[in-house]
């Protein structure tokens, strides 16, 4: 078996805003495995400025992983715990190599085109008019779960956007999730959650920044609306530490991004613990190309979680790879009549 890696820059169709700034490009890396005339591919979806493995030696680690591919998937996963995006890329590449179809790593009713995955419609941060335009588009295209990024514009304007949705749709008609990406200060968070709760929200992701476990535990214990941990899970590598974090904070939900929390195996550990502790969960992509999104979607389908998942379509990029993944009426589907077009293989 031989392994190689390749860098790829994804270009956004429109600058996309988060509380950490505006993105115009997204760096990603691919691992290609070859053996007996077969090929496999996996995406290492690093998020600069957020991923725990955003380090100067990232490419060196990719080079090391490819040079030591003979160690096998399990040994490499253990050796690369501090590099979750590489863990995920390797997991996917090994499954891709072993599969009859390199893009069908978890054959199921989903990949057969017989079942879809419920997803939320993501509304990016921006000026009020732009956010309202996105909301109207999501509602018009059949989404019944909307996720808004908040914390970047004036809070009163964000409340008015929620009021706009609720003046037209009840909580039974449209589920609203908000993601603060840690934008609130601990001393203001409870008051802001109180204001947000009047709009019958499903949950709020990461209201305060990670690594404030005492404050987050207090917030989760007394919150007027369910809190979901997201960034809080990043960098927690060991099973015992994952267990300690969930037992201390006691969130209502956790959100799992395979590229940020140790790949699919890392997600399995979080899910096992969450279900033991009666904590809800869902899975989210993290701006991967269609190659990474495909792996995450297929893995997610195997988990049989009926909640809307956070799986975009890669429609954000001008230079994504053509794939069978499509969105219709708030669901991600796998159109078996569409072919993959990946120039890396």
Secondary structure, DSSP 8 states (H G I E B T S, - for coil): -EEEEEEEEEEEEEEEEETTEEEEEEEEEEEEEEETTEEEEEEE---TTT-TT-STTHHHHHHHHHHTGGG-HHHHHHHTTT-HHHHHHHHHHHHHHHSSSTT-SS-STTTTTS--EEB-EEE-B--HHHHHHHHHHHHHTT-SEEEEE-SSS-HHHHHHHHHHHHHH--TTT-EEEEE-TTBB-HHHHHHHHHHHHTT--SEEE-SB-SS-HHHHHHHHHH-SS-EEESGGGTT--SHHHHHHHHHHH--SEEEE-TTTTTHHHHHHHHHHHHHHTT-EEEEB--S--HHHHHHHHHHHHTTT--S-BB---STTBSS--B-SEEEETTEEEE-TTS--B-TT-
